[in-house]
Amino acid sequence: MRFELYRDSSGDWRWRLRVQNGNVIADSAEGYARREDCEHGISLVKGSGAASTVDMTTKIA
């Protein structure tokens, strides 16, 4: 896997996470004016490896 940092057509910074087979499995979903902000977004995703998973399809009474 690798994070790709790039500029979109409007000049904003974006990132995408690409796996070995070339598929993109995640992206920034928004453009950043500053590269540093985009890199911070990448670090948040990298740091979320310990995040829990919540099944939002189950009904809580």
Secondary structure, DSSP 4 states (H G I P E B T S, - for coil): -EEEEEE-TTS-EEEEEE-TTS-EEEE-SS-BSSHHHHHHHHHHHHGGGG-----TTSPP-
